[in-house]
């Protein structure tokens, strides 16, 4: 049996736990989240503490870190005050632009303009989507959880989706190669999703058949 190194999370610092989590829970999908403030100014921020949690209701989850002084970052504040946000999936073609959006600009700077990305008005909410993104989900806040002082966990209910026509078919199957989403690894690492494979879930009967085969041979 391979040796394992064990860690007592109750005795570790926040930074130590963070390093283990981002290195082991991979690859994580990246949400390039667009929001607006009460004055209509657009903000865009990449968030890799992100995933879908439910289909009915359709829920996306964001883990948004606070500033070091525990004040809210623009994304968390905008969502808190407007109740809406849009999740834009990041393709490999958007990698550099996403990285520009990660620069800690002041609140009066339009990250999309700096990154050369195009804002498209939302169909149901005030937060825009990004034209270059292969898939975007307009969300209204479902519930927000304060996790300690360092992070907000925001659950959003999807009210509209916009998916590039060439990557979704009439059966609502999304082509992962065409989507070409990138994932976040540990540190500064990223992963591509172009190489995929299918692995159907077995029925109990199929599993029993599989167990019998070696004995029969």
C-alpha positions in Angstrom: 0.0 0.0 0.0 1.3 3.5 -0.9 2.4 5.6 2.0 0.2 8.6 2.8 1.0 11.9 4.6 -1.8 12.9 6.9 -2.7 16.5 7.8 -4.8 17.7 10.8 -6.9 20.5 9.3 -7.9 21.6 12.8 -4.3 22.5 13.5 -3.4 24.1 10.2 -3.3 27.7 9.2 -5.6 29.1 6.5 -2.8 29.4 4.0 -1.6 25.8 4.6 -5.1 24.4 4.1 -5.5 26.5 1.0 -2.3 25.2 -0.6 -3.4 21.6 -0.1 -6.9 22.2 -1.4 -6.0 24.0 -4.6 -3.3 21.4 -5.4 -5.4 18.4 -4.8 -9.0 19.4 -5.8 -8.2 19.7 -9.5 -9.0 20.6 -12.2 -11.4 23.2 -11.1 -13.6 25.0 -13.7 -13.1 28.7 -14.0 -15.9 31.2 -13.9 -15.2 34.6 -15.3 -17.9 36.4 -13.4 -19.4 39.7 -14.6 -21.3 41.9 -12.3 -22.5 45.6 -12.2 -22.5 48.0 -9.3 -25.4 50.3 -8.4 -24.1 52.9 -10.9 -24.0 50.4 -13.7 -20.2 50.0 -13.8 -19.1 46.5 -15.0 -16.7 44.3 -13.1 -15.2 41.0 -14.3 -13.3 38.6 -12.1 -12.1 35.0 -12.6 -13.1 32.6 -9.8 -11.9 29.0 -9.7 -13.7 28.1 -6.5 -16.7 27.4 -8.7 -19.0 24.6 -9.8 -22.6 23.6 -10.5 -24.5 22.1 -7.6 -28.0 21.4 -8.8 -30.2 21.2 -11.9 -33.6 21.8 -10.3 -33.3 24.5 -9.2 -30.3 25.1 -11.5 -27.7 26.4 -9.1 -24.1 27.6 -9.6 -21.8 28.2 -6.7 -19.1 30.7 -6.3 -16.5 31.0 -3.5 -15.4 34.6 -3.5 -12.5 35.6 -1.3 -12.6 38.8 0.7 -9.7 41.4 0.8 -7.0 41.0 3.4 -8.7 43.6 5.5 -11.9 41.4 5.3 -13.8 44.0 3.2 -15.7 42.6 0.2 -14.1 42.4 -3.2 -16.1 44.0 -6.1 -17.7 40.8 -7.2 -19.1 40.0 -3.7 -20.2 43.6 -3.1 -21.9 43.9 -6.5 -23.8 40.6 -6.0 -24.8 41.6 -2.5 -26.2 45.0 -3.7 -27.7 44.0 -7.0 -28.6 40.3 -6.5 -27.3 39.2 -9.9 -24.2 37.9 -11.7 -23.3 36.2 -14.9 -20.9 33.2 -15.1 -18.9 33.1 -18.3 -17.0 29.9 -19.1 -13.4 30.5 -20.0 -12.1 28.8 -23.2 -8.4 28.5 -24.0 -8.8 31.3 -26.5 -9.7 33.6 -23.6 -6.8 32.6 -21.4 -4.8 35.8 -21.7 -7.9 38.0 -21.4 -9.0 36.1 -18.3 -5.5 36.7 -16.8 -5.9 40.4 -17.4 -9.2 40.4 -15.6 -7.4 38.9 -12.6 -5.2 42.1 -12.2 -6.3 43.9 -9.0 -7.5 47.0 -10.7 -9.4 49.7 -8.8 -13.2 49.6 -8.9 -13.4 52.4 -11.5 -11.5 50.3 -14.1 -13.4 48.2 -16.7 -11.6 44.9 -16.7 -13.4 43.8 -19.9 -12.2 46.8 -21.8 -8.6 46.3 -20.5 -8.8 42.7 -21.6 -10.3 43.4 -25.0 -13.5 41.5 -24.2 -17.0 42.4 -25.4 -19.8 43.0 -22.9 -23.3 42.0 -24.2 -26.4 43.1 -22.2 -28.0 40.4 -20.2 -31.4 39.2 -21.4 -32.9 38.9 -17.9 -30.5 40.6 -15.5 -28.4 43.7 -15.4 -25.1 41.9 -15.4 -23.7 41.5 -18.9 -22.3 38.4 -20.5 -19.1 38.2 -22.5 -19.4 37.7 -26.2 -16.2 35.7 -26.5 -17.2 33.2 -23.9 -18.5 29.9 -25.4 -21.1 29.6 -22.6 -22.6 32.1 -20.2 -25.2 31.7 -17.4 -27.2 34.6 -16.1 -27.9 34.1 -12.4 -30.0 35.6 -9.6 -28.8 35.2 -6.0 -30.4 32.2 -4.4 -28.6 32.3 -1.1 -25.3 33.7 0.2 -23.3 32.1 3.0 -20.7 33.9 5.0 -17.9 31.4 5.6 -15.9 32.8 8.5 -14.6 36.3 7.7 -12.5 35.4 4.7 -15.0 34.2 2.0 -18.5 34.5 0.7 -20.1 31.4 -0.8 -22.7 32.6 -3.3 -25.3 30.3 -4.8 -27.0 31.7 -7.9 -30.0 30.3 -9.7 -29.6 30.3 -13.5 -32.4 32.2 -15.2 -30.9 32.2 -18.8 -28.1 30.5 -20.6 -26.3 31.5 -23.8 -24.2 28.8 -25.5 -22.4 29.1 -28.8 -24.5 27.4 -31.4 -21.7 25.2 -32.8 -21.0 23.5 -29.5 -24.6 22.5 -28.5 -26.9 20.2 -30.4 -30.7 19.7 -30.6 -30.4 17.1 -27.8 -28.7 19.7 -25.5 -25.4 17.9 -25.6 -22.5 20.3 -25.3 -19.3 19.4 -27.2 -16.4 19.5 -24.8 -13.8 19.8 -27.5 -15.7 22.8 -29.1 -16.2 24.4 -25.7 -12.4 24.1 -25.1 -12.7 25.1 -21.4 -9.7 25.5 -19.3 -9.3 24.3 -15.7 -7.4 25.6 -12.7 -4.7 23.5 -11.1 -2.5 24.3 -8.1 -0.4 27.5 -7.9 -0.2 29.2 -11.3 -1.1 26.0 -13.2 -3.9 25.5 -15.7 -5.2 22.5 -17.6 -6.9 22.0 -21.0 -10.0 19.9 -21.6 -9.6 19.0 -25.2 -8.6 15.3 -24.5 -11.7 13.6 -23.1 -13.1 10.0 -22.9 -16.4 8.4 -22.2 -16.9 6.0 -19.3 -20.6 4.9 -18.9 -21.8 4.0 -15.4 -22.5 0.3 -15.1 -25.8 -1.2 -14.0 -25.7 -3.8 -11.2 -26.2 -6.5 -13.9 -23.2 -5.3 -15.9 -21.1 -5.2 -12.8 -22.1 -8.8 -11.8 -21.3 -9.9 -15.4 -17.9 -8.2 -15.2 -17.1 -10.0 -12.0 -18.1 -13.4 -13.5 -15.9 -13.0 -16.6 -12.4 -13.5 -15.0 -13.7 -16.7 -13.3 -15.1 -18.1 -16.5 -11.9 -17.4 -18.3 
